[in-house]
Amino acid sequence: MSRYTSATDADRQEMLHTIGVGSIEELFADIPAGVRLDRPLSGLGDGLSEQEVFEEFRALAARNVSAEDEISFLGAGMYDHYVPALVDSIILRSEFLTPYTPYQPEISQGGLQAMFEYQTAISELAGLPVSNASVYEGPSAVAAAGYVAKLANNRTRFVISRGVHPHSRECVRTLAHAWGMEVVEAPLKAGATDLPELTEDVSAVIVQQPNFLGAVEDLVPIAECAKGAGALAICACDPLPLALLKTPGECGMDIAIGEGQTLGNRLDFGGPSFGFFAATEALMRRMPGRIAGETKDVDGKRGFVLTLQTREQHIRREKATSNICTAQALNALAGVIYLSWLGRRGIVELAELMLQRTAYARERLSAIDGVTQIHERPVVREFAVELDAPVQRVLARCRENGVNPGYALARDYPEHENGLLVALTERRTRADIDRLADALGAAVAAEREAAGVHS
């Protein structure tokens, strides 16, 4: 018997017999051999002291390179923004750090108010009247929006822009397969979405603003085209550029979703973060997760309630539109604290700063021999270039000099074999951009010279 598990060997044999399996190993037969350990766990399980465990973990952590160790221009959906100390000072309070789902709203007023204030902020950013209390992360929010469209019109096809984040596209494809739906990809033309003619079986048109290559999309004609075909218009958004751009609601979008990591959440090696979800009132009852509402108690005092709960634990399974059991409430709280810290003017100033620095970086890099822009559309925080040199070798040379110049596009966009996506945040100064231009220029020149290419 394990010190952590009460089941005996006899208990385990009885359970295996009941389900018709001869051994525990048979339960893992479908897992490829190449990813199975095939030996007992060792090392940390051999009775190490707390100090020895700490040293082991510190040695493992030292093998990573963080955004604090190099000048990073990586983006592609996760961005190195400054997170003020105020965020940690609030979210680490035990009242916020430990509570679970507010099953008893009458004694969860603080948590419900935080959810309500978060929803208000997201609704204002998206320009749409209703927001839920967050979902897991950006890609699953996109897939959840697709499910809302399926419920709304029961059609059989999604049209999704190639400019939508690759992870989101893959998430939509995975769930669409389970729903028996087809996914059609709209290509990019000169950096922007080129919608095909929409047929009457299209459930939703899904685009991203700005798109994965950094280009600002013209959402109004896309929304008009979708609605003309009776489909829903869905927009995956980077929340910070929305301070400068027309909101999805203003452009006629039915649903706005996105990745909330940029709002008060650190990179943290890829997570956790949160996803946001806003929509029109007509779609409110089909939205996933929970919606907190404001009311008054019997004494006329302001109070908060769980207005809608569409998840399967709260209503009949056949009526549920969501199986989200725990939204990323703590991460979403960090998001609303961050937005409150910035304020209405501060978020505009931050977006303007990113716009200016991105324009400067785009100009500097485009002037390098062997570097060309992939598109010339307006950008806010991110832009794509093509290198006249092997991108992986250029990346390696730059990183040797303490600069990570960006994200190699070839893995997700094979048509851009040596494409590079460069992202800017307020943490990248003008001097950092100059250092990027010098390092990238030297690396491209060295690779071109090695290949016998001359300007």
Secondary structure as GFF3:
##gff-version 3
##sequence-region A 1 455
A	DSSP	alpha_helix	9	19	.	.	.	ID=ss1
A	DSSP	alpha_helix	24	27	.	.	.	ID=ss2
A	DSSP	three_ten_helix	33	35	.	.	.	ID=ss3
A	DSSP	alpha_helix	50	61	.	.	.	ID=ss4
A	DSSP	beta_strand	71	72	.	.	.	ID=ss5
A	DSSP	alpha_helix	85	91	.	.	.	ID=ss6
A	DSSP	alpha_helix	94	97	.	.	.	ID=ss7
A	DSSP	three_ten_helix	105	107	.	.	.	ID=ss8
A	DSSP	alpha_helix	109	126	.	.	.	ID=ss9
A	DSSP	beta_strand	130	131	.	.	.	ID=ss10
A	DSSP	alpha_helix	138	153	.	.	.	ID=ss11
A	DSSP	beta_strand	157	161	.	.	.	ID=ss12
A	DSSP	alpha_helix	166	179	.	.	.	ID=ss13
A	DSSP	beta_strand	182	186	.	.	.	ID=ss14
A	DSSP	beta_strand	188	189	.	.	.	ID=ss15
A	DSSP	beta_strand	192	193	.	.	.	ID=ss16
A	DSSP	beta_strand	202	209	.	.	.	ID=ss17
A	DSSP	alpha_helix	219	228	.	.	.	ID=ss18
A	DSSP	beta_strand	232	237	.	.	.	ID=ss19
A	DSSP	three_ten_helix	240	243	.	.	.	ID=ss20
A	DSSP	beta_strand	255	259	.	.	.	ID=ss21
A	DSSP	three_ten_helix	268	270	.	.	.	ID=ss22
A	DSSP	beta_strand	275	279	.	.	.	ID=ss23
A	DSSP	three_ten_helix	281	286	.	.	.	ID=ss24
A	DSSP	beta_strand	290	296	.	.	.	ID=ss25
A	DSSP	beta_strand	302	309	.	.	.	ID=ss26
A	DSSP	three_ten_helix	317	319	.	.	.	ID=ss27
A	DSSP	alpha_helix	329	366	.	.	.	ID=ss28
A	DSSP	beta_strand	371	373	.	.	.	ID=ss29
A	DSSP	beta_strand	382	387	.	.	.	ID=ss30
A	DSSP	alpha_helix	391	400	.	.	.	ID=ss31
A	DSSP	beta_strand	403	404	.	.	.	ID=ss32
A	DSSP	beta_strand	407	408	.	.	.	ID=ss33
A	DSSP	beta_strand	419	423	.	.	.	ID=ss34
A	DSSP	alpha_helix	430	450	.	.	.	ID=ss35
###
